[in-house]
Amino acid sequence: MRDNVPCEFPAGYDGTAILDRLAQVLDPELDESILDLGFVRSLQLRSGHCQRRAATADELCAVNFAYLMAEDIRRALLMVEGVRRVTIRLGDHCAAEEIEAAVK
């Protein structure tokens, strides 16, 4: 699925490390990679700020699982050289605003 993720990186930046880190993040309920599940909708890296648009299995995915996944994503991306800040957007999830604010 990683080839299907629209990515925007600075000229000359190899985004492989970011995608490799995201491939290691598992959905806590399904125990599968969020990349394999198609939960990563887009990635953007600008000036050390990585923005990621995501989805969960559905908008009613358990709030605790959605939070755990978002926090795991944030931690994974901050381990990539050159990433200093992460913003995660959960789209249509019923608690998206609260979870996004909590993982900032």
MMTF fields as JSON, N, C-alpha, C and O atoms, coordinates in Angstrom:
{
  "mmtfVersion": "1.0.0",
  "mmtfProducer": "UNKNOWN",
  "numBonds": 415,
  "numAtoms": 416,
  "numGroups": 104,
  "numChains": 1,
  "numModels": 1,
  "chainsPerModel": [1],
  "groupsPerChain": [104],
  "chainIdList": ["A"],
  "bondAtomList": [4, 2, 8, 6, 12, 10, 16, 14, 20, 18, 24, 22, 28, 26, 32, 30, 36, 34, 40, 38, 44, 42, 48, 46, 52, 50, 56, 54, 60, 58, 64, 62, 68, 66, 72, 70, 76, 74, 80, 78, 84, 82, 88, 86, 92, 90, 96, 94, 100, 98, 104, 102, 108, 106, 112, 110, 116, 114, 120, 118, 124, 122, 128, 126, 132, 130, 136, 134, 140, 138, 144, 142, 148, 146, 152, 150, 156, 154, 160, 158, 164, 162, 168, 166, 172, 170, 176, 174, 180, 178, 184, 182, 188, 186, 192, 190, 196, 194, 200, 198, 204, 202, 208, 206, 212, 210, 216, 214, 220, 218, 224, 222, 228, 226, 232, 230, 236, 234, 240, 238, 244, 242, 248, 246, 252, 250, 256, 254, 260, 258, 264, 262, 268, 266, 272, 270, 276, 274, 280, 278, 284, 282, 288, 286, 292, 290, 296, 294, 300, 298, 304, 302, 308, 306, 312, 310, 316, 314, 320, 318, 324, 322, 328, 326, 332, 330, 336, 334, 340, 338, 344, 342, 348, 346, 352, 350, 356, 354, 360, 358, 364, 362, 368, 366, 372, 370, 376, 374, 380, 378, 384, 382, 388, 386, 392, 390, 396, 394, 400, 398, 404, 402, 408, 406, 412, 410],
  "bondOrderList": [1, 1, 1, 1, 1, 1, 1, 1, 1, 1, 1, 1, 1, 1, 1, 1, 1, 1, 1, 1, 1, 1, 1, 1, 1, 1, 1, 1, 1, 1, 1, 1, 1, 1, 1, 1, 1, 1, 1, 1, 1, 1, 1, 1, 1, 1, 1, 1, 1, 1, 1, 1, 1, 1, 1, 1, 1, 1, 1, 1, 1, 1, 1, 1, 1, 1, 1, 1, 1, 1, 1, 1, 1, 1, 1, 1, 1, 1, 1, 1, 1, 1, 1, 1, 1, 1, 1, 1, 1, 1, 1, 1, 1, 1, 1, 1, 1, 1, 1, 1, 1, 1, 1],
  "groupList": [{"groupName": "MET", "atomNameList": ["N", "CA", "C", "O"], "elementList": ["N", "C", "C", "O"], "formalChargeList": [0, 0, 0, 0], "bondAtomList": [1, 0, 2, 1, 3, 2], "bondOrderList": [1, 1, 2], "singleLetterCode": "M", "chemCompType": "L-PEPTIDE LINKING"}, {"groupName": "ARG", "atomNameList": ["N", "CA", "C", "O"], "elementList": ["N", "C", "C", "O"], "formalChargeList": [0, 0, 0, 0], "bondAtomList": [1, 0, 2, 1, 3, 2], "bondOrderList": [1, 1, 2], "singleLetterCode": "R", "chemCompType": "L-PEPTIDE LINKING"}, {"groupName": "ASP", "atomNameList": ["N", "CA", "C", "O"], "elementList": ["N", "C", "C", "O"], "formalChargeList": [0, 0, 0, 0], "bondAtomList": [1, 0, 2, 1, 3, 2], "bondOrderList": [1, 1, 2], "singleLetterCode": "D", "chemCompType": "L-PEPTIDE LINKING"}, {"groupName": "ASN", "atomNameList": ["N", "CA", "C", "O"], "elementList": ["N", "C", "C", "O"], "formalChargeList": [0, 0, 0, 0], "bondAtomList": [1, 0, 2, 1, 3, 2], "bondOrderList": [1, 1, 2], "singleLetterCode": "N", "chemCompType": "L-PEPTIDE LINKING"}, {"groupName": "VAL", "atomNameList": ["N", "CA", "C", "O"], "elementList": ["N", "C", "C", "O"], "formalChargeList": [0, 0, 0, 0], "bondAtomList": [1, 0, 2, 1, 3, 2], "bondOrderList": [1, 1, 2], "singleLetterCode": "V", "chemCompType": "L-PEPTIDE LINKING"}, {"groupName": "PRO", "atomNameList": ["N", "CA", "C", "O"], "elementList": ["N", "C", "C", "O"], "formalChargeList": [0, 0, 0, 0], "bondAtomList": [1, 0, 2, 1, 3, 2], "bondOrderList": [1, 1, 2], "singleLetterCode": "P", "chemCompType": "L-PEPTIDE LINKING"}, {"groupName": "CYS", "atomNameList": ["N", "CA", "C", "O"], "elementList": ["N", "C", "C", "O"], "formalChargeList": [0, 0, 0, 0], "bondAtomList": [1, 0, 2, 1, 3, 2], "bondOrderList": [1, 1, 2], "singleLetterCode": "C", "chemCompType": "L-PEPTIDE LINKING"}, {"groupName": "GLU", "atomNameList": ["N", "CA", "C", "O"], "elementList": ["N", "C", "C", "O"], "formalChargeList": [0, 0, 0, 0], "bondAtomList": [1, 0, 2, 1, 3, 2], "bondOrderList": [1, 1, 2], "singleLetterCode": "E", "chemCompType": "L-PEPTIDE LINKING"}, {"groupName": "PHE", "atomNameList": ["N", "CA", "C", "O"], "elementList": ["N", "C", "C", "O"], "formalChargeList": [0, 0, 0, 0], "bondAtomList": [1, 0, 2, 1, 3, 2], "bondOrderList": [1, 1, 2], "singleLetterCode": "F", "chemCompType": "L-PEPTIDE LINKING"}, {"groupName": "ALA", "atomNameList": ["N", "CA", "C", "O"], "elementList": ["N", "C", "C", "O"], "formalChargeList": [0, 0, 0, 0], "bondAtomList": [1, 0, 2, 1, 3, 2], "bondOrderList": [1, 1, 2], "singleLetterCode": "A", "chemCompType": "L-PEPTIDE LINKING"}, {"groupName": "GLY", "atomNameList": ["N", "CA", "C", "O"], "elementList": ["N", "C", "C", "O"], "formalChargeList": [0, 0, 0, 0], "bondAtomList": [1, 0, 2, 1, 3, 2], "bondOrderList": [1, 1, 2], "singleLetterCode": "G", "chemCompType": "PEPTIDE LINKING"}, {"groupName": "TYR", "atomNameList": ["N", "CA", "C", "O"], "elementList": ["N", "C", "C", "O"], "formalChargeList": [0, 0, 0, 0], "bondAtomList": [1, 0, 2, 1, 3, 2], "bondOrderList": [1, 1, 2], "singleLetterCode": "Y", "chemCompType": "L-PEPTIDE LINKING"}, {"groupName": "THR", "atomNameList": ["N", "CA", "C", "O"], "elementList": ["N", "C", "C", "O"], "formalChargeList": [0, 0, 0, 0], "bondAtomList": [1, 0, 2, 1, 3, 2], "bondOrderList": [1, 1, 2], "singleLetterCode": "T", "chemCompType": "L-PEPTIDE LINKING"}, {"groupName": "ILE", "atomNameList": ["N", "CA", "C", "O"], "elementList": ["N", "C", "C", "O"], "formalChargeList": [0, 0, 0, 0], "bondAtomList": [1, 0, 2, 1, 3, 2], "bondOrderList": [1, 1, 2], "singleLetterCode": "I", "chemCompType": "L-PEPTIDE LINKING"}, {"groupName": "LEU", "atomNameList": ["N", "CA", "C", "O"], "elementList": ["N", "C", "C", "O"], "formalChargeList": [0, 0, 0, 0], "bondAtomList": [1, 0, 2, 1, 3, 2], "bondOrderList": [1, 1, 2], "singleLetterCode": "L", "chemCompType": "L-PEPTIDE LINKING"}, {"groupName": "GLN", "atomNameList": ["N", "CA", "C", "O"], "elementList": ["N", "C", "C", "O"], "formalChargeList": [0, 0, 0, 0], "bondAtomList": [1, 0, 2, 1, 3, 2], "bondOrderList": [1, 1, 2], "singleLetterCode": "Q", "chemCompType": "L-PEPTIDE LINKING"}, {"groupName": "SER", "atomNameList": ["N", "CA", "C", "O"], "elementList": ["N", "C", "C", "O"], "formalChargeList": [0, 0, 0, 0], "bondAtomList": [1, 0, 2, 1, 3, 2], "bondOrderList": [1, 1, 2], "singleLetterCode": "S", "chemCompType": "L-PEPTIDE LINKING"}, {"groupName": "HIS", "atomNameList": ["N", "CA", "C", "O"], "elementList": ["N", "C", "C", "O"], "formalChargeList": [0, 0, 0, 0], "bondAtomList": [1, 0, 2, 1, 3, 2], "bondOrderList": [1, 1, 2], "singleLetterCode": "H", "chemCompType": "L-PEPTIDE LINKING"}, {"groupName": "LYS", "atomNameList": ["N", "CA", "C", "O"], "elementList": ["N", "C", "C", "O"], "formalChargeList": [0, 0, 0, 0], "bondAtomList": [1, 0, 2, 1, 3, 2], "bondOrderList": [1, 1, 2], "singleLetterCode": "K", "chemCompType": "L-PEPTIDE LINKING"}],
  "groupTypeList": [0, 1, 2, 3, 4, 5, 6, 7, 8, 5, 9, 10, 11, 2, 10, 12, 9, 13, 14, 2, 1, 14, 9, 15, 4, 14, 2, 5, 7, 14, 2, 7, 16, 13, 14, 2, 14, 10, 8, 4, 1, 16, 14, 15, 14, 1, 16, 10, 17, 6, 15, 1, 1, 9, 9, 12, 9, 2, 7, 14, 6, 9, 4, 3, 8, 9, 11, 14, 0, 9, 7, 2, 13, 1, 1, 9, 14, 14, 0, 4, 7, 10, 4, 1, 1, 4, 12, 13, 1, 14, 10, 2, 17, 6, 9, 9, 7, 7, 13, 7, 9, 9, 4, 18],
  "groupIdList": [1, 2, 3, 4, 5, 6, 7, 8, 9, 10, 11, 12, 13, 14, 15, 16, 17, 18, 19, 20, 21, 22, 23, 24, 25, 26, 27, 28, 29, 30, 31, 32, 33, 34, 35, 36, 37, 38, 39, 40, 41, 42, 43, 44, 45, 46, 47, 48, 49, 50, 51, 52, 53, 54, 55, 56, 57, 58, 59, 60, 61, 62, 63, 64, 65, 66, 67, 68, 69, 70, 71, 72, 73, 74, 75, 76, 77, 78, 79, 80, 81, 82, 83, 84, 85, 86, 87, 88, 89, 90, 91, 92, 93, 94, 95, 96, 97, 98, 99, 100, 101, 102, 103, 104],
  "secStructList": [7, 4, 4, 4, 1, 7, 3, 3, 7, 7, 6, 6, 7, 7, 6, 2, 2, 2, 2, 2, 2, 2, 2, 2, 7, 5, 7, 6, 6, 6, 7, 1, 5, 6, 6, 6, 6, 6, 7, 3, 3, 3, 3, 3, 3, 3, 6, 6, 3, 3, 3, 3, 3, 3, 7, 7, 1, 1, 6, 6, 1, 7, 2, 2, 2, 2, 2, 2, 2, 2, 2, 2, 2, 2, 2, 2, 2, 2, 6, 1, 6, 6, 7, 7, 3, 3, 3, 3, 3, 7, 6, 6, 7, 6, 6, 2, 2, 2, 2, 2, 2, 2, 6, 7],
  "xCoordList": [0.812, 0.0, 0.851, 0.354, 2.115, 2.925, 3.073, 3.277, 2.975, 3.082, 1.84, 1.874, 0.76, -0.492, -0.66, -1.658, 0.287, 0.175, 0.734, 1.919, -0.103, 0.413, 1.367, 0.994, 2.596, 3.613, 4.15, 4.32, 4.406, 5.024, 6.237, 6.097, 7.428, 8.668, 9.496, 9.305, 10.424, 11.301, 12.134, 12.412, 12.519, 13.343, 14.58, 15.273, 14.848, 16.021, 15.846, 16.757, 14.709, 14.484, 13.949, 12.986, 14.574, 14.123, 13.161, 13.576, 11.902, 10.886, 10.811, 9.895, 11.758, 11.735, 11.721, 10.999, 12.504, 12.572, 11.215, 10.828, 10.505, 9.185, 8.229, 7.514, 8.213, 7.321, 7.692, 6.81, 8.987, 9.416, 8.942, 8.497, 9.035, 8.56, 7.054, 6.572, 6.318, 4.868, 4.467, 3.455, 5.247, 4.951, 5.051, 4.447, 5.803, 5.974, 4.866, 4.731, 4.072, 2.975, 1.797, 1.339, 1.327, 0.231, -1.079, -1.101, -2.157, -3.472, -3.606, -3.446, -3.895, -3.91, -5.016, -4.925, -6.037, -7.13, -6.936, -7.204, -6.47, -6.327, -4.94, -4.749, -3.968, -2.585, -1.962, -1.233, -2.264, -1.677, -1.128, -1.56, -0.182, 0.432, -0.61, -1.481, -0.509, -1.447, -1.251, -2.19, -0.046, 0.178, -0.532, -1.187, -0.405, -1.055, -2.578, -3.268, -3.087, -4.534, -5.067, -6.281, -4.183, -4.615, -5.044, -5.79, -4.576, -4.984, -4.189, -4.571, -3.099, -2.328, -2.834, -2.66, -3.449, -4.056, -3.122, -3.187, -2.242, -1.256, -0.196, -0.406, 0.952, 2.078, 2.642, 2.663, 3.096, 3.729, 4.822, 4.601, 5.994, 7.087, 7.57, 7.981, 7.508, 7.986, 8.678, 8.1, 9.902, 10.666, 10.634, 10.475, 10.785, 10.819, 9.458, 9.366, 8.405, 7.044, 6.395, 6.193, 6.074, 5.441, 3.947, 3.535, 3.149, 1.703, 1.232, 1.684, 0.341, -0.151, -1.66, -2.234, -2.295, -3.743, -3.975, -3.325, -4.911, -5.121, -6.599, -7.467, -6.839, -8.2, -8.112, -7.039, -9.231, -9.318, -10.268, -10.81, -10.459, -11.328, -12.705, -13.296, -13.212, -14.458, -14.523, -13.725, -15.475, -15.562, -15.942, -15.831, -16.387, -16.748, -15.71, -15.982, -14.531, -13.437, -13.281, -13.372, -13.053, -12.918, -11.941, -10.833, -12.357, -11.558, -10.185, -9.184, -10.123, -8.826, -7.893, -6.692, -8.418, -7.577, -7.126, -5.976, -8.009, -7.644, -6.576, -5.639, -6.715, -5.7, -4.361, -3.325, -4.376, -3.128, -2.426, -1.208, -3.193, -2.617, -2.027, -0.919, -2.747, -2.253, -0.974, -0.035, -0.93, 0.27, 1.439, 2.574, 1.179, 2.239, 2.793, 4.0, 1.918, 2.35, 3.227, 4.294, 2.779, 3.556, 4.95, 5.943, 5.023, 6.325, 7.212, 8.407, 6.636, 7.409, 7.976, 9.144, 7.165, 7.634, 8.693, 9.611, 8.573, 9.575, 10.938, 11.94, 10.987, 12.252, 12.991, 14.143, 12.33, 12.942, 13.786, 13.331, 15.013, 15.901, 15.254, 14.742, 15.286, 14.733, 13.301, 12.805, 12.621, 11.25, 11.299, 11.749, 10.838, 10.862, 9.473, 9.32, 8.472, 7.097, 6.158, 6.397, 5.092, 4.15, 2.728, 2.357, 1.953, 0.521, -0.217, 0.094, -1.186, -1.964, -3.411, -3.981, -3.99, -5.394, -6.128, -5.756, -7.167, -7.897, -9.165, -9.904, -9.433, -10.564, -11.904, -12.25, -12.669, -14.061, -14.273, -15.417, -13.22, -13.409, -14.244, -14.109, -15.099, -16.029, -15.331, -15.928, -14.099, -13.355, -12.085, -11.109, -12.083, -10.883, -10.282, -9.08, -11.104, -10.572, -9.889, -8.806, -10.515, -9.959, -8.657, -7.691, -8.631, -7.43, -6.296, -5.157, -6.595, -5.578, -4.967, -3.753, -5.791, -5.297, -4.437, -3.424, -4.841, -4.127, -2.741, -1.839, -2.563, -1.258, -0.333, 0.74, -0.724, 0.149, 1.271, 2.112],
  "yCoordList": [-1.203, 0.0, 1.262, 2.331, 1.167, 2.379, 3.095, 4.309, 2.381, 3.016, 3.836, 4.671, 3.605, 4.32, 5.561, 6.268, 5.847, 6.982, 8.229, 8.268, 9.25, 10.495, 11.162, 11.441, 11.411, 11.996, 13.283, 13.394, 14.234, 15.484, 15.724, 16.041, 15.561, 15.749, 16.84, 17.125, 17.456, 18.451, 17.818, 16.619, 18.635, 18.155, 17.45, 17.98, 16.266, 15.504, 14.698, 13.964, 14.809, 14.071, 12.684, 12.54, 11.676, 10.303, 9.975, 9.896, 9.787, 9.535, 8.106, 7.747, 7.281, 5.864, 5.677, 4.817, 6.465, 6.304, 6.579, 5.895, 7.563, 7.873, 6.719, 6.275, 6.24, 5.133, 3.854, 3.097, 3.61, 2.437, 2.513, 1.513, 3.696, 3.867, 3.645, 2.976, 4.203, 4.037, 2.584, 2.13, 1.86, 0.445, -0.368, -1.435, 0.132, -0.569, -0.254, -0.934, 0.775, 1.137, 0.211, 0.099, -0.437, -1.401, -0.818, -0.069, -1.17, -0.856, -1.689, -2.908, -1.07, -1.815, -2.858, -3.781, -2.73, -3.692, -4.814, -5.978, -4.46, -5.444, -6.062, -7.09, -5.449, -5.924, -6.073, -7.027, -5.119, -5.067, -3.668, -2.701, -3.571, -2.295, -1.306, -1.662, -0.059, 0.958, 1.234, 1.647, 1.01, 1.171, 0.064, 0.33, -1.169, -2.301, -2.183, -2.626, -1.588, -1.424, -0.239, -0.071, 0.575, 1.74, 2.913, 3.776, 2.958, 4.024, 5.316, 6.353, 5.268, 6.484, 7.045, 6.422, 8.203, 8.794, 9.738, 9.849, 10.428, 11.304, 11.682, 11.605, 12.094, 12.547, 13.811, 13.984, 14.684, 15.91, 16.277, 16.249, 16.619, 17.064, 18.41, 18.544, 19.405, 20.75, 21.334, 21.394, 21.757, 22.425, 21.646, 22.235, 20.333, 19.5, 19.191, 18.517, 19.671, 19.429, 18.381, 18.602, 17.25, 16.163, 16.176, 16.089, 16.286, 16.219, 14.91, 14.512, 14.26, 12.974, 12.967, 13.245, 12.653, 12.453, 10.953, 10.148, 10.609, 9.201, 8.873, 9.743, 7.612, 7.108, 5.972, 5.42, 5.638, 4.452, 3.494, 3.813, 2.346, 1.356, 1.947, 1.67, 2.751, 3.484, 4.652, 4.741, 5.536, 6.742, 6.445, 7.317, 5.232, 4.844, 3.913, 3.281, 3.831, 3.055, 3.47, 4.656, 2.525, 2.828, 3.978, 3.968, 4.96, 6.164, 5.82, 6.401, 4.885, 4.542, 3.932, 4.198, 3.125, 2.543, 3.614, 3.607, 4.52, 5.603, 6.49, 6.912, 6.775, 7.574, 6.844, 7.436, 5.576, 4.805, 4.792, 4.952, 4.602, 4.578, 5.949, 6.023, 7.019, 8.362, 8.662, 9.237, 8.288, 8.524, 7.674, 8.149, 6.43, 5.575, 6.182, 6.143, 6.735, 7.385, 8.585, 8.753, 9.417, 10.611, 10.226, 10.808, 9.262, 8.826, 8.254, 8.547, 7.444, 6.836, 7.901, 7.831, 8.886, 9.919, 10.818, 11.271, 11.075, 11.918, 11.228, 11.884, 9.93, 9.198, 9.299, 8.878, 9.857, 9.996, 11.266, 12.338, 11.13, 12.285, 13.365, 13.091, 14.575, 15.708, 16.041, 17.104, 15.154, 15.427, 15.968, 15.284, 17.19, 17.831, 18.043, 18.231, 18.01, 18.242, 17.392, 17.188, 16.9, 16.024, 16.519, 16.845, 16.569, 16.854, 15.676, 15.247, 15.166, 14.028, 14.474, 15.084, 14.173, 14.465, 13.141, 12.316, 12.941, 11.664, 11.698, 10.713, 12.767, 12.801, 12.691, 13.524, 11.662, 11.544, 10.84, 10.582, 10.525, 9.809, 10.66, 11.883, 10.014, 10.723, 11.57, 12.521, 11.255, 12.019, 12.61, 12.824, 12.875, 13.342, 14.581, 14.618, 15.599, 16.854, 16.635, 17.165, 15.864, 15.617, 14.824, 15.134, 13.81, 12.974, 13.777, 13.707, 14.534, 15.358, 16.349, 16.552, 16.963, 17.918, 17.211, 17.75, 16.021, 15.282, 14.814, 14.707, 14.539, 14.026, 15.119, 14.812, 16.371, 17.463, 17.669, 18.545],
  "zCoordList": [0.0, 0.0, 0.0, -0.353, 0.384, 0.49, -0.831, -0.848, -1.943, -3.253, -3.587, -4.49, -2.875, -3.13, -2.268, -2.41, -1.377, -0.475, -1.16, -1.49, -1.379, -1.945, -0.947, 0.192, -1.389, -0.516, -1.133, -2.347, -0.271, -0.699, 0.214, 1.395, -0.374, 0.366, -0.31, -1.492, 0.447, -0.177, -1.294, -1.274, -2.253, -3.365, -2.818, -1.95, -3.325, -2.922, -1.644, -1.262, -0.973, 0.268, -0.057, -0.812, 0.512, 0.332, 1.475, 2.631, 1.164, 2.18, 2.657, 3.396, 2.248, 2.618, 4.133, 4.638, 4.862, 6.318, 6.963, 7.911, 6.461, 7.004, 6.729, 7.628, 5.507, 5.166, 5.916, 6.322, 6.102, 6.861, 8.307, 8.873, 8.904, 10.289, 10.376, 11.29, 9.429, 9.448, 9.226, 9.76, 8.449, 8.21, 9.502, 9.614, 10.464, 11.742, 12.74, 13.757, 12.452, 13.347, 13.054, 11.917, 14.093, 13.948, 14.463, 15.44, 13.799, 14.329, 15.605, 15.546, 16.761, 18.022, 18.114, 18.924, 17.317, 17.364, 16.347, 16.642, 15.151, 14.08, 14.02, 13.37, 14.692, 14.749, 13.352, 13.081, 12.487, 11.147, 10.902, 11.531, 9.994, 9.655, 9.143, 8.35, 9.607, 9.131, 7.638, 6.958, 7.13, 5.69, 4.918, 3.91, 5.384, 4.708, 4.748, 3.83, 5.811, 5.958, 5.163, 5.044, 4.624, 3.854, 4.709, 4.247, 5.968, 6.877, 6.695, 7.237, 5.946, 5.683, 4.362, 3.314, 4.404, 3.214, 2.484, 1.26, 3.225, 2.598, 3.621, 4.831, 3.09, 3.919, 3.302, 2.084, 4.179, 3.706, 4.702, 5.912, 4.193, 5.045, 4.524, 3.372, 5.408, 5.075, 6.293, 7.378, 6.111, 7.175, 8.488, 9.557, 8.411, 9.611, 10.199, 11.225, 9.568, 10.055, 9.165, 7.971, 9.753, 9.01, 9.312, 10.469, 8.268, 8.411, 7.802, 6.729, 8.481, 8.018, 8.1, 9.153, 7.005, 6.982, 7.094, 6.427, 7.948, 8.246, 8.273, 8.203, 8.373, 8.562, 9.562, 9.805, 10.126, 10.972, 10.264, 9.206, 10.841, 10.195, 9.909, 8.865, 10.822, 10.587, 11.564, 12.497, 11.34, 12.173, 13.615, 14.476, 13.885, 15.246, 15.88, 16.9, 15.28, 15.859, 17.322, 17.641, 18.194, 19.619, 19.826, 19.289, 20.603, 20.81, 21.371, 20.952, 22.311, 22.885, 21.842, 21.868, 20.928, 19.878, 18.886, 18.449, 18.535, 17.612, 18.244, 17.567, 19.543, 20.233, 20.263, 19.961, 20.623, 20.677, 19.319, 19.241, 18.264, 16.928, 16.577, 16.047, 16.864, 16.562, 17.344, 16.793, 18.591, 19.407, 18.919, 18.885, 18.543, 17.985, 16.691, 16.449, 15.875, 14.635, 14.948, 14.358, 15.875, 16.251, 16.728, 16.292, 17.608, 18.135, 17.033, 16.982, 16.158, 15.073, 14.151, 13.769, 13.789, 12.871, 13.504, 12.82, 14.791, 15.461, 15.561, 15.845, 15.333, 15.348, 14.009, 13.901, 12.993, 11.67, 11.642, 12.042, 11.168, 11.07, 10.208, 9.122, 10.703, 9.974, 10.337, 9.964, 11.059, 11.489, 12.911, 13.83, 13.083, 14.394, 14.986, 16.193, 14.125, 14.584, 13.736, 12.545, 14.353, 13.655, 13.901, 15.029, 12.848, 12.942, 12.319, 11.207, 13.044, 12.561, 12.406, 13.311, 11.279, 10.996, 10.833, 9.999, 11.63, 11.614, 10.781, 10.759, 10.114, 9.194, 9.875, 10.712, 9.522, 9.952, 11.284, 11.657, 12.004, 13.272, 14.221, 14.25, 14.989, 15.876, 16.941, 17.446, 17.292, 18.295, 17.701, 18.421, 16.406, 15.708, 16.354, 16.615, 16.618, 17.17, 18.52, 18.765, 19.379, 20.71, 20.626, 21.324, 19.78, 19.646, 19.014, 19.477, 17.966, 17.314, 18.296, 18.296, 19.127, 20.127, 21.176, 21.622, 21.562, 22.61, 22.176, 23.007, 20.907, 20.458, 19.921, 19.404, 20.034, 19.582, 20.549, 20.342]
}
